[in-house]
Every structure is written in structure tokens, then in C-alpha cells.
Amino acid sequence: MAQAAVSELGERVPGRRWTVRLDPVGRGGAQVRVSCSRPACAEQRLPSAAAGRAAAAAHLKAHLRAAPVPRAGTYCACRADDCRTHLPDTGRHARSEPWRCGGPVVLAVVTDRAGRWWQALECCSRCAAATPGAQTAATSRPSPPRTADRPAPAAAGTGAGAPRFSDQQVAARAGVPAPRPVPARRRRPPEARIAQRVIPRDLRPVSLRDELIDLGDLFRAYQKRAEPDLALLADLQERKARAFLTWSDVSCDVTLRLEAQRAEQAAAVIRRQHRHRTGGVTDEDEPGVVRLLPVPTQWEYARSVLAHAAGHTPLPGPEARLLVLMLTLRTAHTGTGNLVGQDLTGLGLTDPEYLVGELTGCGWLDLPGTVGDLLASRPENPTPITVPSLTPGAAAPLTFGRKTRPKLSGWAQRVVSDKRLRKAKAPAGARLLALTLATRTDTSGHLGPGGEGIALNDLTGQVPVDADELRSLIDQLTAADWLTDTAPTDTHLTGRLTERVLPLTCPLLA
């Protein structure tokens, strides 16, 4: 009532303003909260930011439709916020001319570029034009001077048109200055790359730059292929070697020449692998696969560790055998080693704390503290462990030396932590079966000596499960792209390991 009385006497009143905000609800979730500065508006909670933005925009539009046209007798609502057009004329913000509001009163809509708040306010047309990104939703009607015997006209209906936000264009109304355009940011075109190197835009000759760009695109397309093509990959490596050699000569960069040499070596290795796959290798000593364990004696050592774990695991089940195998590889040669919690949690064990407690309880494993301390240990502070049966004072069951032990341990860790197995959340039995099959193939990856298959009795001797569970584990390895062309019978398992895991195999010697 007081405000209405003041307005009728001709004095200016503050402009109205509504603010709608979008805020997250807590941390770690996608839920958002939409709130309005009007006390009568209830808070809304939406499941996503996109739904929240749509609800916030709709809420502000509803306010604009319900509000009357801007009142001609108001001063700018932005003055209360000390906007840059109303800064004082002293100090570092001083202007050559004082700012004066002018033009009709408009209802302006200002949107945060990040989409976090929306605001509608009454201000003069000059302030609206000076505010970056402001859009005009409605304009006040000109009115004659207010006197005691000529009261101000009553507010009319809703303003013409609903506001549009930053992704749409609003036509300027008569008498309202056009809003100041927001300068668009210049975006530089993406840089061309190959082998993590940026190809200079001014590289000459142009044919070399085009060749490098084409090679980068071809390598990225090859990485997306569903099946490998070794012949194509070898051709790409040879082209890369020639292009990098020319690039090195042009730019006098020695590292490019070294990269070219590595590409030549990679092309030669891939060519040999391709000839081995297609039967074109005549020299039996020529390696067709670059294996993680390249020496045949290391393959025999890997099989001996698997056999030792099968005969010396004090607890039943595949989980206990896999854990004993991995701890044996950590402590072989001296009987002691270091372990962290991640080494246990990454084996697919159902209850690693219970299993380690059982091994310590039966005397097979010694820990300086509790099992909980072991599971909580991190790489910067590992836990020392001891397996008494592997200490030098005991009869040495494993004959490999101290330099071979970390290689065997790294090989086993690569197998059990294979990306496809981790993604499929393969159980400990599947990972133990993967280790066993990796040591029971020929040089081309076919199971058994000469690709004749592996007896199921031998597999259940290494992986302590029944026949039905063994078939389930075989299906899991096939789904994880570890096995292919499997044909299990009542007595044997035939098939081969996929090409991606051939570097992890330990072939049987003839």
C-alpha cells in the first residue's frame, strides 16, 4: 500500500527482480535443485542438470507471463547491485561523463553463460543495452506526467511475447536500443597430430604434411578396428618410418629420426608375425610372437610354479590356489616379499580378508601385523610377508634364480589383471584357468601339444572345480576374448587362445 501511494504521488520506486538458480544437491550425484527468489515459490529437485535447466527456464517464463508490463515510474533494479553502469564517478571507476539512465523502462532477461541462474529485472533501456547478453521481454507504455487530478494509469495485461534466452534472437522493439552483442570467442582449428606429435601448420613441403596427417588418421582408424590386420599395420609403420625420416631431414630434429628407426623395427616385427600366422615362416628359430617371457626355460619355470601351487595349497578351492600361486611368486627364492592391499583385491577373490586369515592361521603365511593392515597398505608403504616353506633353510622346491622371479611374477600379474577379465569381473577360478591355459599351448596358440587339446582331468587338477563349473569358466574366458574356437568334449578341451593374448603364452616344447 505504501509503495502504491508513493507511486501515485509521482515518486520513483525500485524495479522488480526475480532470480531463478540451479544448484547441485550434495556431492557425487546428478540431482540438482531449482530455487526462486520469490518467497512463495517452492524449491524443485530434478534428476539431472538438463532437466533442471528446462524447469528453471519454464519457471521464469511463468513469472514473466503472470507479471504486468514494466512500470514506467521505476528506477533500475540493477542499481542495487552496483552494476558497472552505476559505478561511482570517483577512483579507478571514474568516467569522463556521468552515467544517466534513459529511455523507457523495460523488462530485461539476463542469463548466466554457464547455465546456473536466470534473472528478470525492470531497468531502463540504456542499462539493458549496456548489459552483455541482456534480452528485452517487454517495454513500458509511455504515460503523461502524473498529477494529483490525473492518477497513473492502471497496469495493463501481460507483456508481449515470452523471453528468449541466449541461444535465440529477440527482435528489438520500437524505442528500445538493441542489446549490446556478446563477442563470440574465436576457436582455433584443431591441431593435426601423429604419434602424440603436433604437425606444424607451416611444415614444408606440403606433400609431407599431407602424408603425416593422412597417416595419423589411418593409425587412429586402425585402433578402432574390431579385428587386427598385421599386413596393413606393417605397411602403415613403413610409411611412418619414411615420413618421419623426411621430417627429420627437413626440421633437423634427431628425435624424429629415432622415431623413424623404431617404426622400421616395428614394421619388421609385424611382418614376421604376419608370416608366422599365414604359414610363411620357414626358419623355426624365428620368433613369430614377441612374448613377455621370451626364453623357453622361463616357460618351464612358469609351469613348475603352477605345479608347486597345485600340490602345496593348504586350503581347498580355486581362490585359495590362486592366492597361494601369486604369493609364491612374490616370495620365491628367499621366502620373503612385499605386498599391498591392491595385490589382493585385484584377484577377484570373494573374501580376501578371510582367506588371508586362514593362510596365516594354518601357518603357511606370516604377517608382521593384522590382515586389515595388509589390505590397507599402499605402494608407498608395503607390508613384508614371509612364506616359511620357501625360506632358504627349507628344501628348495623352486630352482629359478632371483632375477627370474620378478619376471615370472610380472607375467602372472599381467594375466590375472588382463583388462578384459577385469572388465568382466572374472572370478578367481577363471583367472587361474587363464594362467593354466597360457602354459598349455603350442607356438600358434592352439591348446595342447601340437594343438591336440588338453585333457579335462589335467585342467581340473590345476583348477580345483567340477566339470560343470569348468565349462562355465571356459565360457567366461571365451566371452572375455581369451579363448576362441573352443570345442569341449567329455574328455578334452580343444581350441586356441586369441591373438591378443599370444604374447602372454608359454608354449609347450616339442
Residue pairs with C-beta under 8 A, 6 or more apart in sequence:
3 13
6 13
7 13
7 71
7 73
7 152
8 146
8 151
8 152
9 146
10 73
10 145
10 146
10 147
11 73
12 73
12 74
12 75
13 71
13 73
13 74
13 75
14 74
14 75
14 77
14 80
15 70
15 71
15 74
15 75
15 76
15 77
15 78
15 105
15 121
15 122
15 123
16 67
16 74
16 77
16 121
16 122
17 37
17 77
17 119
17 120
17 121
17 122
18 36
18 37
18 38
18 60
18 63
18 119
18 120
18 121
19 36
19 37
19 117
19 118
19 119
20 34
20 35
20 36
20 37
20 56
20 59
20 60
20 117
20 118
20 119
21 34
21 35
21 36
21 56
21 116
21 117
22 32
22 33
22 34
22 49
22 52
22 53
22 56
22 115
22 116
22 117
23 32
23 33
23 35
23 116
24 31
24 32
24 33
25 31
25 32
25 33
25 45
30 47
30 48
30 49
31 45
31 46
31 47
31 48
32 45
32 46
32 48
32 49
32 51
32 52
33 43
33 44
33 45
33 46
33 52
34 43
34 44
34 45
34 46
34 52
34 55
34 56
34 59
35 41
35 43
35 44
36 59
36 63
38 63
41 59
44 52
44 55
44 59
46 52
46 55
49 115
53 115
56 118
57 118
57 165
60 109
60 118
60 120
60 163
61 162
61 163
63 120
64 107
64 109
64 120
64 137
64 138
64 158
64 159
64 162
64 163
65 158
65 162
66 158
67 107
67 120
67 158
67 159
68 155
68 156
68 157
68 158
68 159
69 107
69 138
69 139
69 140
69 141
69 155
69 156
69 157
69 158
69 159
70 104
70 105
70 106
70 107
70 122
70 138
70 139
70 140
70 159
71 105
71 122
71 140
71 155
72 104
72 105
72 140
72 141
72 142
72 143
72 152
73 143
73 146
73 152
74 105
74 122
75 101
75 124
76 83
76 86
76 101
76 121
76 122
76 123
76 124
76 127
77 121
77 122
77 123
78 85
78 86
78 121
78 123
78 127
78 131
79 86
83 127
83 131
84 130
85 99
85 126
85 127
85 130
85 131
86 99
86 127
87 93
87 95
87 99
88 94
89 95
89 98
89 99
100 126
101 123
101 124
101 126
101 127
102 124
102 125
102 126
103 124
103 125
103 126
103 175
103 176
103 177
104 124
104 125
104 139
104 140
104 142
104 175
104 176
105 122
105 123
105 124
105 125
105 139
105 140
106 122
106 123
106 124
106 125
106 128
106 136
106 137
106 138
106 139
106 140
106 176
107 120
107 121
107 122
107 136
107 137
107 138
107 139
107 159
108 120
108 121
108 122
108 123
108 127
108 128
108 131
108 134
108 135
108 136
108 137
109 118
109 119
109 120
109 134
109 135
109 136
109 137
109 163
109 165
110 118
110 119
110 120
110 121
110 131
110 133
110 134
110 135
111 117
111 118
111 119
111 133
111 135
111 165
111 166
112 118
113 133
113 166
118 165
120 137
120 163
123 131
125 136
125 139
125 175
125 176
125 177
126 177
128 134
128 136
128 176
128 177
128 179
129 176
129 177
129 178
129 179
129 180
130 180
131 179
131 180
132 180
132 182
133 166
133 179
133 182
134 179
134 180
135 163
135 164
135 165
135 166
135 170
135 179
136 170
136 172
136 173
136 176
136 179
137 159
137 161
137 162
137 163
137 170
138 158
138 159
138 160
138 161
139 159
139 173
139 175
139 176
141 153
141 156
143 152
143 153
144 150
146 152
161 170
163 170
164 170
166 182
170 179
172 178
172 179
191 198
191 199
192 198
192 199
192 209
192 212
192 213
192 216
193 199
193 216
194 212
194 213
194 215
194 216
194 219
194 240
195 216
195 219
195 240
195 259
199 209
199 212
199 213
199 216
200 209
203 209
203 212
203 247
203 250
203 251
204 250
205 250
208 243
208 246
208 247
208 250
211 239
211 243
212 243
212 247
215 236
215 239
215 240
215 243
218 236
219 236
219 240
222 229
222 232
222 233
222 236
228 499
228 500
230 270
230 271
230 273
230 274
230 277
231 274
233 270
234 267
234 270
234 271
234 274
237 263
237 264
237 266
237 267
237 270
238 263
238 264
238 267
240 260
240 263
241 260
241 261
241 263
241 264
241 267
242 260
244 256
244 257
244 259
244 260
244 263
245 256
245 257
245 260
247 253
247 256
248 254
248 256
248 257
248 260
269 290
272 281
272 286
272 287
272 288
273 288
273 289
273 290
274 280
275 281
275 288
276 286
276 288
276 289
276 444
277 288
277 444
277 499
281 288
287 294
288 443
288 444
289 443
289 502
289 503
289 505
290 503
291 502
291 503
291 504
291 505
291 506
292 410
292 411
292 414
292 503
292 504
293 299
293 302
293 407
293 408
293 411
293 506
296 509
298 404
298 407
298 408
298 506
299 439
299 506
299 507
299 508
299 509
300 509
301 398
301 399
301 400
301 404
301 408
302 408
302 411
302 412
302 439
302 506
303 439
303 506
304 398
304 399
304 400
305 325
305 328
305 329
305 332
305 398
305 408
305 412
306 325
306 435
306 436
306 439
306 462
308 328
308 397
308 398
309 321
309 324
309 325
309 328
310 321
310 461
310 462
312 324
312 389
312 397
313 320
313 321
313 324
314 320
314 324
314 359
314 362
314 364
315 324
315 355
315 358
315 359
315 362
316 464
317 464
318 427
318 428
318 429
318 432
318 463
318 464
318 465
319 347
319 349
319 350
319 355
319 427
319 428
319 429
320 355
320 358
320 359
321 432
321 463
321 464
322 347
322 349
322 416
322 428
322 429
322 431
322 432
322 435
323 344
323 347
323 349
323 352
323 355
323 356
323 359
323 428
324 359
324 364
325 412
325 432
325 435
326 343
326 347
326 409
326 412
326 413
326 416
327 337
327 339
327 359
327 365
327 385
327 387
328 387
328 390
328 398
329 405
329 408
329 409
329 412
330 337
330 338
330 339
330 343
330 385
330 409
331 337
331 385
331 386
331 387
331 390
332 390
332 398
332 400
332 405
332 408
333 390
333 398
333 400
333 401
333 402
333 405
334 390
334 391
334 392
334 402
335 386
335 387
335 388
335 389
335 390
335 391
335 392
335 394
336 384
336 385
336 386
336 387
336 391
337 384
337 385
338 382
338 383
338 384
338 385
339 374
339 377
339 382
339 383
339 385
340 377
340 378
340 379
340 382
340 383
341 374
341 375
341 376
341 377
341 378
342 378
342 379
344 352
344 356
344 374
344 375
345 352
345 375
346 416
346 417
346 422
347 416
347 428
347 431
348 416
348 421
348 425
348 426
348 427
348 428
348 430
348 431
349 355
349 428
350 427
350 428
352 375
353 371
353 372
353 375
356 365
356 367
356 371
356 374
356 375
357 371
359 365
360 366
360 367
360 371
363 388
364 387
364 388
364 389
365 385
365 386
365 387
366 385
366 386
366 387
366 388
367 373
367 374
367 383
367 385
368 383
368 384
369 383
373 383
374 383
374 385
377 383
388 394
389 397
390 397
390 398
400 408
411 504
411 506
412 435
414 504
415 431
415 434
415 435
415 438
415 504
416 431
416 434
416 435
418 434
418 480
418 482
418 501
418 504
420 480
420 481
420 482
421 430
421 431
421 434
421 480
421 482
423 480
424 476
424 479
424 480
426 434
426 476
426 477
426 480
427 473
427 476
429 463
429 465
429 469
429 473
430 473
430 476
430 477
430 480
432 462
432 463
433 459
433 462
433 463
433 470
433 473
433 474
433 477
434 477
434 482
436 459
436 462
436 463
437 447
437 454
437 477
437 482
437 483
437 497
438 497
438 501
438 504
438 505
438 506
439 505
439 506
439 508
440 447
440 448
440 454
440 458
440 508
441 447
441 448
441 496
441 497
441 505
441 506
441 507
441 508
442 448
442 449
442 450
442 451
442 507
442 508
443 507
444 451
444 496
445 496
445 497
445 498
445 499
445 501
445 502
445 505
446 494
446 495
446 496
447 453
447 454
447 493
447 494
447 495
447 496
447 497
448 454
448 492
448 494
448 508
449 508
449 510
451 494
451 496
452 492
452 494
453 492
453 493
453 494
453 495
454 492
454 493
455 491
455 492
456 467
456 470
456 488
456 490
456 491
456 492
456 493
457 491
459 470
459 493
460 466
460 467
460 470
463 470
463 473
465 473
471 488
474 483
474 486
474 488
474 493
477 483
478 484
478 486
481 498
481 500
482 497
482 498
482 501
483 495
483 496
483 497
483 498
484 495
484 496
484 497
484 498
485 494
485 495
485 496
486 493
486 494
486 495
487 493
487 494
487 495
488 494
497 505
